[in-house]
Amino acid sequence: MPIYLDYSASHPVYPQVRDDYLALLDRYYANSASVHPLGREASQFIDQSRRRIAQVLGCQDDEIILTSGGSESINLAIKGYVEANPRLNKRIITSLGEHAATTETVSWLKKQGYDLVSLSLQSDGCVDPDAFAEALRQPAALISLIHVNNETGAVNPIEEIVGLRNRLQPRTAIHIDGVQTIGRMPFCFKSAGIDMMSGSGHKIGAPKGIGWLLIRRGIHLAAQIHGGGQQRGLRSGTENPPLAGALAHALRLATEKLSEQCVQVAELRSQLLSHLTARKVDHQVLSPPNAVPHILMVAFPGLRGETLLHALSAKGIYVSTGAACSSKRRKDNPVLQAMGIPAELAGCAVRISLSAQNTSEEISETALAIDESCRRLIQT
């Protein structure tokens, strides 16, 4: 059996969600915009799914826009907000620790004349609060920051960030990339004090093709997809009842007994590191102490991360060297670089991302495989 340790890239669909989804495909095939009974039934199911999603995420059901995934949600949040608010200062604050969906979006806006401020990171992978406060000395239209970093697991201090915004620039909106948040730590949109939050279904055990953007009441966005005017005109396109239901189901499974799941994952992470130490495998943890336990970036000096990845893949153990979305086109790791980690060491890193679905036996087998691979490949 393969050992899957790449949950941050994509979470396998929960069996319960898969079975439910297949049944929903047979039941809700009508267009939810149709006025006949089957269409109304599909529309009512989407509304019901929204209420279930809202209950988990701590928001109102009319604050949810369903999208195709995290990248679309981030694009809608950033582009949609600045387009809808052209009178605001053409200045966007982000960081050097963002996912490509954010960095590429703001880079595009920079070409359109926006001023981009990319905040530096501390050695713990988080935004430097002093640099953030300094950036807020001038008005900005939008702040867009990742919550849980997809490569290191570092957790940005959202409460502190919101507090600084409220004190220094209360009119500046905050969007949070929460793609790696749900299922890894508690979250409530209402109490977070933010204006927008993006998320992705396939990171939490739903099928690919569904995500969400939470938009606080009173925040105005410009649509990025035009057509039939679905979802209050913000995201045109025929809505998908089965995917909406699958997302609601996966959200519940990902967040129920969350504290127990986090403890279990932390134990697996600790077990892996203990095994590596006991086997005298030279390694250096690059994830900071405040990281969620689910995401472990670890370097094995003297062995390229990509080389180790292929060696483990040959043994049926699947890890990554960083973000899956950009792993095929980048040569360095900008997040690790921003944390001050030397390029040579960063090049020896792999990301091991865990889930409560992993077992102690899988972790032991992984440690053995890493040990064997390091001994064989570093010597050669």
C-alpha positions in Angstrom: 0.0 0.0 0.0 1.3 3.5 -0.8 2.1 5.9 2.0 0.7 9.3 1.2 2.4 12.2 3.0 1.3 15.0 0.7 -2.0 16.1 2.3 -1.2 19.8 2.0 -1.1 19.4 -1.8 -4.5 17.5 -1.9 -6.5 15.5 0.6 -8.0 12.2 -0.6 -11.8 12.4 -0.8 -13.4 11.1 2.4 -15.1 7.8 1.5 -18.3 9.1 3.2 -18.1 12.2 1.0 -17.5 10.3 -2.1 -20.5 8.0 -1.5 -22.7 11.0 -0.7 -21.5 12.9 -3.7 -22.2 10.0 -6.1 -25.7 9.8 -4.8 -26.2 13.5 -5.1 -25.2 13.4 -8.8 -28.1 11.1 -9.4 -30.5 13.2 -7.4 -29.7 16.8 -8.2 -29.0 16.9 -12.0 -31.4 19.7 -12.8 -30.3 23.3 -13.3 -30.9 25.2 -10.0 -31.9 28.2 -12.0 -34.8 26.3 -13.6 -38.3 27.2 -12.3 -39.7 23.7 -12.5 -39.8 21.5 -9.3 -36.5 19.7 -10.0 -34.8 23.0 -10.5 -36.3 24.4 -7.3 -35.3 21.3 -5.4 -31.7 21.7 -6.6 -31.7 25.4 -5.6 -33.1 24.5 -2.2 -30.3 21.9 -1.7 -27.6 24.5 -2.5 -29.2 26.9 0.1 -29.2 24.1 2.6 -25.6 23.3 1.9 -24.7 27.0 2.3 -26.2 27.0 5.7 -24.2 23.9 6.7 -21.0 25.5 5.4 -21.8 28.7 7.3 -22.3 26.8 10.5 -18.8 25.3 10.3 -17.0 28.4 9.1 -18.7 30.8 11.5 -20.3 33.1 9.0 -23.7 34.0 7.5 -24.9 31.9 4.6 -25.2 35.1 2.4 -21.5 35.7 3.0 -20.4 32.6 1.1 -19.5 32.6 -2.6 -18.9 29.1 -4.0 -16.0 28.9 -6.5 -13.9 26.3 -8.3 -11.2 26.4 -5.6 -8.6 28.4 -3.8 -7.0 30.1 -6.7 -10.3 31.5 -8.1 -11.3 32.6 -4.6 -8.1 34.5 -4.1 -8.3 36.1 -7.5 -11.9 37.2 -6.8 -11.0 38.6 -3.5 -8.0 40.6 -4.6 -9.0 41.7 -8.1 -12.6 42.0 -7.2 -12.0 44.2 -4.3 -9.7 46.7 -5.9 -11.8 46.9 -9.0 -15.0 47.6 -7.0 -13.2 50.3 -4.9 -11.3 52.4 -7.5 -11.2 55.5 -5.3 -9.1 53.8 -2.6 -5.3 54.1 -2.6 -3.9 51.9 -5.3 -1.7 50.1 -2.8 -1.7 46.4 -1.8 0.1 44.9 1.2 1.1 41.3 1.0 4.1 39.2 2.1 7.0 37.1 0.8 5.3 34.0 2.2 2.3 33.9 0.0 1.0 31.1 -2.3 1.5 31.6 -6.0 -2.2 32.4 -6.4 -1.6 35.6 -4.4 1.8 36.5 -5.7 0.8 36.1 -9.3 -2.4 38.0 -8.8 -0.8 41.0 -7.2 2.1 40.9 -9.7 -0.5 41.3 -12.4 -2.1 44.2 -10.6 1.3 45.8 -10.2 1.6 45.8 -14.0 -1.8 47.7 -14.0 -0.3 50.4 -11.9 -0.8 49.3 -8.3 1.8 49.8 -5.7 2.8 46.4 -4.2 4.3 46.1 -0.7 5.7 42.6 0.0 6.4 42.3 3.7 9.5 40.5 4.9 9.3 37.3 7.0 10.9 36.6 10.3 12.9 33.5 10.9 9.7 31.8 12.2 8.1 32.2 8.8 5.6 34.9 9.9 5.1 38.4 8.9 7.2 40.9 10.8 4.7 42.9 12.9 7.0 46.0 12.9 7.3 45.9 9.1 3.5 45.5 8.9 3.0 48.5 11.1 5.4 50.5 9.1 3.6 49.6 5.9 0.3 50.8 7.4 1.7 54.3 7.9 0.4 54.9 4.4 -3.2 54.1 3.3 -3.7 50.9 1.4 -6.7 49.4 -0.4 -6.2 45.9 0.6 -4.1 43.6 2.8 -3.9 40.0 1.6 -2.0 37.5 3.8 -1.7 33.7 4.1 -2.9 32.3 7.5 -1.2 28.9 7.6 1.7 28.7 5.2 1.4 25.8 2.8 5.1 25.0 2.8 6.3 25.5 6.4 3.1 25.4 8.4 3.9 28.8 9.9 0.9 30.5 11.4 0.6 34.3 10.8 -0.8 36.1 13.9 -4.1 37.2 12.4 -5.4 38.6 15.7 -2.4 40.9 16.0 -2.6 41.8 12.3 -6.2 42.7 12.6 -5.5 44.8 15.7 -2.8 46.8 13.9 -5.1 47.4 10.9 -8.0 48.5 13.2 -5.7 51.0 15.0 -3.7 52.3 12.0 -5.8 52.0 8.9 -9.3 50.9 9.8 -10.6 51.4 6.2 -8.2 49.0 4.7 -9.8 45.6 4.0 -8.1 42.3 5.0 -8.3 39.1 2.9 -6.9 35.9 4.4 -5.8 32.9 2.4 -7.2 30.2 4.6 -6.7 27.3 2.2 -4.5 25.5 4.8 -6.4 26.6 7.8 -9.5 24.5 7.9 -8.9 21.1 9.4 -5.6 22.2 11.0 -6.7 24.8 13.5 -9.9 26.4 14.8 -11.4 29.2 12.7 -14.5 31.4 13.0 -15.0 34.1 10.3 -17.2 36.3 12.5 -14.7 36.5 15.4 -11.6 36.7 13.2 -12.4 40.3 12.4 -11.3 40.0 8.8 -13.2 41.0 5.6 -12.6 38.0 3.3 -11.3 34.5 3.6 -10.6 32.0 0.8 -10.6 28.2 1.0 -10.4 25.1 -1.1 -12.4 21.9 -0.9 -9.8 19.4 -2.1 -7.5 20.4 0.8 -10.0 19.0 3.3 -11.4 15.9 1.6 -13.9 17.2 -0.9 -13.6 16.6 -4.6 -11.6 19.0 -6.7 -13.5 21.8 -8.3 -15.1 23.5 -5.3 -13.9 26.2 -3.0 -15.3 29.3 -1.3 -14.8 32.9 -0.6 -16.3 34.4 2.5 -17.1 38.1 2.1 -18.2 40.1 5.1 -21.4 42.0 4.7 -20.8 45.5 3.5 -17.7 44.5 1.4 -18.2 45.1 -2.3 -16.5 43.1 -5.0 -16.5 43.3 -8.8 -17.3 40.0 -10.5 -14.5 38.3 -12.4 -16.7 35.8 -14.2 -19.7 37.3 -16.1 -22.8 35.5 -17.4 -26.1 34.6 -15.9 -25.6 36.5 -12.7 -25.7 33.6 -10.2 -24.5 34.1 -6.6 -25.7 37.7 -6.4 -23.9 38.5 -9.7 -20.5 37.9 -8.1 -19.8 34.5 -9.7 -21.8 33.6 -12.8 -22.1 30.0 -13.9 -24.5 27.2 -13.2 -24.2 26.2 -9.6 -23.3 22.6 -8.7 -25.5 21.1 -6.0 -23.5 17.8 -5.6 -20.2 19.7 -5.1 -21.8 22.1 -2.7 -23.2 19.2 -0.7 -19.8 17.4 -0.8 -18.0 20.5 0.5 -20.5 20.9 3.4 -20.0 17.2 4.3 -16.1 17.4 4.0 -16.0 20.6 6.2 -17.9 18.8 8.9 -15.6 15.8 8.8 -12.5 17.9 8.7 -13.5 20.0 11.8 -15.3 17.6 14.1 -13.0 16.3 16.8 -10.4 18.8 15.5 -8.5 18.9 18.8 -8.2 15.1 18.9 -7.0 15.0 15.3 -4.4 17.7 15.9 -3.0 15.8 18.9 -2.8 12.6 16.8 -1.0 14.4 14.0 1.4 16.0 16.4 2.2 12.6 17.8 3.0 11.3 14.3 5.2 14.3 13.6 7.1 13.8 16.9 7.4 10.1 16.2 8.9 10.7 12.7 11.5 13.2 14.1 12.3 10.8 17.0 12.9 7.9 14.6 15.2 10.1 12.4 17.2 11.2 15.4 17.4 7.6 16.8 18.7 6.4 13.4 21.3 9.3 13.4 19.9 10.7 10.1 21.3 14.2 9.7 18.3 16.4 9.3 17.2 20.0 10.1 13.6 21.0 10.7 12.9 24.2 8.8 9.3 24.5 9.9 9.1 27.0 12.8 8.0 26.0 16.4 4.7 27.7 15.9 3.8 25.6 12.8 0.7 23.4 12.6 1.9 19.8 13.2 0.4 18.8 9.8 3.1 20.5 7.8 6.8 19.6 8.3 9.5 21.1 6.1 12.7 19.2 6.9 16.1 19.3 5.2 18.6 16.5 4.8 22.0 18.2 4.2 24.0 16.7 1.4 21.0 15.3 -0.4 18.8 17.3 -2.8 15.2 17.3 -1.9 14.1 16.3 -5.3 16.5 13.4 -5.3 15.1 12.2 -2.0 11.5 12.7 -3.3 12.2 10.3 -6.2 13.9 7.8 -4.0 10.9 7.7 -1.6 8.5 7.6 -4.5 10.3 4.4 -5.8 9.4 2.9 -2.4 5.8 4.0 -2.6 6.1 6.9 -0.2 4.9 10.2 -1.5 6.1 13.6 -0.2 6.9 16.9 -2.0 9.5 19.5 -2.2 7.1 22.4 -1.6 3.9 23.8 -3.0 2.5 21.5 -5.7 1.1 24.4 -7.7 4.6 25.8 -8.5 6.9 22.8 -8.0 7.3 22.2 -11.7 8.4 25.7 -12.6 10.6 27.0 -9.9 14.2 26.3 -9.0 14.3 27.9 -5.6 12.0 28.3 -2.6 11.1 31.9 -2.1 9.4 31.2 1.3 12.5 29.5 2.8 14.7 32.2 1.2 12.5 34.9 2.9 13.0 33.1 6.2 16.8 33.5 5.8 17.5 29.9 5.2 20.6 29.4 3.0 19.8 28.3 -0.6 22.0 25.2 -0.3 20.1 24.0 2.8 16.7 24.9 1.3 17.5 22.8 -1.8 17.8 19.8 0.5 14.3 20.2 1.9 11.2 18.1 1.5 7.7 18.8 2.8 6.0 16.0 4.7 2.4 16.8 5.2 0.4 14.6 7.6 -3.2 13.7 8.4 -4.9 11.9 11.2 -5.5 9.2 8.5 -1.8 8.3 8.6 -0.7 5.6 11.0 2.2 5.0 13.3 3.3 2.1 11.1 3.5 4.4 8.1 5.7 6.8 10.0 8.1 4.1 11.1 8.3 2.8 7.5 8.9 6.3 6.2 11.7 7.0 8.7 13.4 3.7 7.6 13.1 4.6 4.0 14.6 8.1 4.5 17.5 6.5 6.5 18.2 4.0 3.8 17.9 6.6 1.0 20.2 9.1 2.8 22.8 6.5 3.5 22.8 5.2 -0.1 22.5 8.5 -2.0 24.7 10.8 0.1 27.6 8.3 -0.1 27.3 8.2 -3.9 
